[in-house]
Amino acid sequence: MTDLHGILLVDKPGRPISQAPAGEPDSAELPTSHDIVQFVRRWSRQKRIGHTGTLDPMASGLLVLCLGVATRLVEYYQGHDKTYEARVTLGRATDTYDAVGRTVAQPPVPPLTDADVEAALAAFRGRIAQRPPVYSALKQGGESLHRKARRGEAVNVAPREVSFHEIELLSFTSPANISLRIRCSAGAYVRSLAYDLGQALGTAGHLSYLRRLEAGPFPVADASGLPAIESAAAAGGLSKLLLAPDAGLGLPRLTLGEEEQKRLGYGQKVYLSSTLPVQDARLPNSCSSDGWRPNELAAAYDRRGRFLGIARSQAAGGNGDGTLWKAEKWLAQQLESLS
């Protein structure tokens, strides 16, 4: 099979990949993001696969995978905002902050109204300091926190600044279930939001449902389920499901001539005369309109519109009418060999 290179959008199931017995599966049966990567690796026969942000085993929805050459761009996709549909269930707290964890508290739920829930949610909108769950993939001393927690070690997790751009109350089914639509920054934990919301409402809370709807410009509606991926791979058509490696980078575009391409490819800096940033049509707000500033990233293309790699601005030129550039992640030669 020919090596595959590009972006694969996967609709991760929140249930076992294989048939499971009736009833709610325990955490050991739920597919992890690593399981999905292994599934795609097996069917694509592609060794180089990276994800741009994991989903908890219980969660379903969009998982963005980079295959082949596209793995070199993973870091530029990881910072995308995410959109979720979530359900918070009140009256029970767990050690993992979700439904598959061990119950640690079951306080009563006070009488609450939609207005009470809205008032509590207001405190979480915008930029906040959030303490991540102990059971998470974050690392401390080179080891994942969840490994330390499962050994019974005391783990102190410092709060981190994250952003919840939008938290929409979809419904409140008294007394216990709160359905939300959330758009947040990379690094924000909806599980922690569920736990903290329970505390704010005078009870306990845990995340009982989570589905990722969007990651940056990618919607889950464009993603393929595992059966579709398996069928496409079996028919030799998995490449038809792939997006171009630069799809959705969200960086302003920089157009280069042949000499400029060569020099950047050799690691040299290139001075480009005055050109304003050109935004990515797929992401209308991808750049400002007041010119380049030092240390900005741009997606570089040749004059035929072929993607070359990522460049970083260094400084304004001597006459203030241009910008000095250096290659940050240059894929031109690798991409040329694939065409």
Residue pairs with C-beta under 8 A, 6 or more apart in sequence:
1 44
1 45
1 236
2 239
3 46
3 68
4 44
4 46
4 67
4 68
4 238
4 239
4 242
5 67
5 68
5 69
5 70
5 242
5 245
5 338
6 66
6 67
6 68
6 70
6 239
6 242
6 243
6 244
6 245
6 247
7 64
7 65
7 66
7 67
7 70
7 218
7 242
7 243
7 244
7 245
7 247
7 248
8 40
8 64
8 65
8 66
8 67
8 224
8 229
8 241
8 242
8 243
9 62
9 63
9 64
9 65
9 218
9 220
9 222
9 223
9 224
9 241
9 243
10 36
10 40
10 62
10 63
10 64
10 65
10 223
10 224
10 225
10 226
10 229
11 60
11 61
11 62
11 63
11 220
11 223
11 224
11 225
11 226
12 31
12 33
12 36
12 55
12 59
12 60
12 61
12 62
12 63
12 212
13 31
13 60
13 225
13 226
14 30
14 57
14 58
14 59
14 60
14 61
14 210
14 211
15 25
15 30
15 31
15 60
16 25
16 29
16 30
16 31
17 31
17 35
17 39
17 226
20 29
24 99
26 100
27 57
27 58
27 96
27 100
27 101
30 57
30 58
30 100
31 57
32 54
32 57
33 51
33 54
33 55
33 63
36 51
36 63
36 65
36 226
37 49
37 50
37 51
37 65
39 226
39 229
40 46
40 49
40 65
40 67
40 229
41 47
41 49
43 229
43 230
43 233
43 234
43 238
44 67
44 233
44 238
46 67
46 68
48 67
48 68
48 71
49 65
49 66
49 67
49 71
50 65
50 66
50 71
50 74
51 63
51 64
51 65
51 66
51 74
52 64
52 65
52 66
52 74
52 77
52 78
52 80
52 215
53 63
53 64
53 77
53 78
53 80
53 82
53 186
53 215
54 63
54 137
55 61
55 63
55 210
55 212
56 98
56 191
56 210
57 100
58 98
58 99
58 100
58 207
58 210
59 210
59 211
59 212
60 210
60 211
60 212
61 84
61 210
61 211
61 212
61 213
61 220
61 223
62 212
62 213
62 214
62 215
62 218
62 219
62 220
62 223
63 212
63 223
64 77
64 215
64 216
64 218
66 73
66 74
66 77
66 245
67 242
69 245
69 331
69 334
69 335
69 338
70 245
72 329
72 331
73 245
73 246
73 249
73 310
73 329
73 331
76 249
76 251
76 297
76 310
76 329
77 215
77 216
77 248
77 249
78 186
79 186
80 186
80 215
80 216
80 217
80 248
80 250
81 165
81 183
81 184
81 185
81 186
81 214
81 215
81 216
82 183
82 184
82 185
82 186
82 188
82 212
82 214
82 215
83 181
83 182
83 183
83 184
83 212
83 213
83 214
83 215
84 180
84 181
84 182
84 183
84 184
84 190
84 210
84 211
84 212
84 213
85 170
85 179
85 180
85 181
85 182
85 209
85 210
85 211
85 213
86 179
86 180
86 181
86 182
86 190
86 193
86 194
86 207
86 209
86 210
86 211
87 177
87 178
87 179
87 180
87 207
87 208
87 209
87 210
88 177
88 178
88 180
88 193
88 194
88 197
88 198
88 205
88 206
88 207
88 208
89 99
89 176
89 177
89 178
89 205
89 206
89 207
89 208
90 109
90 112
90 175
90 176
90 177
90 178
90 198
90 201
90 203
90 204
90 205
91 106
91 107
91 108
91 109
91 175
91 176
91 203
91 204
91 205
92 103
92 105
92 106
92 204
92 205
92 206
93 103
93 104
93 105
93 106
93 107
93 195
93 198
93 204
93 205
93 206
94 100
94 101
94 102
94 103
94 104
94 206
95 101
95 102
95 104
95 134
95 135
95 149
96 102
96 133
96 135
96 191
97 133
97 135
97 189
97 191
97 192
97 194
97 195
97 206
97 207
98 191
98 194
98 206
98 207
98 208
98 210
99 206
99 207
99 208
99 209
101 135
101 206
105 204
106 204
107 203
107 204
108 203
109 175
109 176
109 201
109 203
110 201
110 202
110 203
111 174
111 175
112 172
112 174
112 175
112 201
113 172
113 174
114 169
114 172
116 201
117 169
117 172
117 178
117 201
118 169
120 197
120 200
120 201
121 167
121 169
121 180
121 197
123 200
124 164
124 167
124 193
124 196
124 197
125 164
125 165
125 166
125 167
126 163
126 164
126 165
127 161
127 162
127 163
128 161
128 162
128 163
128 164
129 159
129 160
129 161
130 159
130 160
130 161
130 162
130 188
130 189
130 192
130 193
130 196
131 157
131 158
131 159
131 160
131 192
132 138
132 145
132 157
132 160
132 189
132 192
133 157
133 189
133 191
133 192
133 195
134 145
134 146
134 148
134 149
134 155
134 157
135 145
135 146
135 149
135 150
136 144
136 145
136 146
136 157
136 189
137 144
137 145
137 146
138 144
138 145
138 157
139 145
140 148
140 155
140 157
145 155
145 157
148 155
149 155
160 187
162 184
162 185
162 187
162 188
162 189
163 184
163 185
163 188
164 182
164 183
164 184
164 185
164 188
164 193
165 183
165 184
165 185
166 181
166 182
166 183
167 180
167 181
167 182
167 193
168 180
168 181
168 182
169 178
169 179
169 180
170 179
170 180
170 181
171 177
171 178
171 179
172 178
172 179
173 179
177 208
178 197
178 205
181 213
182 190
182 193
183 214
184 190
190 207
190 210
191 206
191 207
191 210
193 207
194 205
194 206
194 207
195 204
195 205
195 206
195 207
196 205
197 205
198 204
198 205
198 206
199 205
211 220
212 220
213 219
213 220
214 220
216 248
216 250
216 283
217 248
217 250
217 282
217 283
218 248
224 232
224 241
228 241
229 238
229 241
232 238
232 240
232 241
244 307
245 307
245 331
245 335
246 299
246 307
247 282
248 282
248 283
249 280
249 299
249 310
250 280
250 282
250 283
250 286
251 280
251 286
251 287
251 297
251 298
251 299
251 310
252 277
252 278
252 279
252 280
252 286
252 287
252 296
252 298
252 299
253 277
253 278
253 279
253 280
253 298
253 299
253 300
253 301
254 272
254 275
254 277
254 278
254 298
254 299
254 300
254 301
254 311
254 325
255 275
255 278
255 300
255 301
255 302
255 303
256 264
256 270
256 272
256 300
256 301
256 302
256 303
256 308
257 303
258 302
260 270
260 272
261 300
261 302
261 308
261 332
263 269
263 270
264 270
264 300
264 308
264 309
264 311
264 325
264 326
264 327
264 330
265 327
265 330
265 332
265 333
267 326
267 327
268 326
269 314
269 324
269 325
269 326
270 324
270 325
270 326
271 317
271 322
271 323
271 324
271 325
272 322
272 323
272 324
272 325
273 317
273 321
273 322
274 291
274 321
274 322
275 292
275 322
275 323
276 289
276 291
276 292
277 287
277 288
277 289
277 291
277 292
277 296
277 298
278 287
279 285
279 286
279 287
280 286
280 287
280 299
292 298
292 313
292 316
292 323
293 313
294 313
294 314
294 315
294 316
295 312
295 313
295 314
296 312
296 313
297 310
297 311
297 312
297 313
297 328
298 310
298 311
298 312
298 313
298 325
299 307
299 309
299 310
300 307
300 308
300 309
300 310
300 311
300 327
301 307
301 308
302 308
306 335
306 339
307 331
307 335
308 330
308 331
308 332
308 335
309 327
309 328
309 329
309 330
309 331
309 332
310 327
310 328
310 329
310 330
311 325
311 326
311 327
311 328
312 325
312 326
312 327
312 328
313 323
313 324
313 325
314 323
314 324
314 325
314 326
315 323
315 324
316 322
316 323
316 324
317 323
317 324
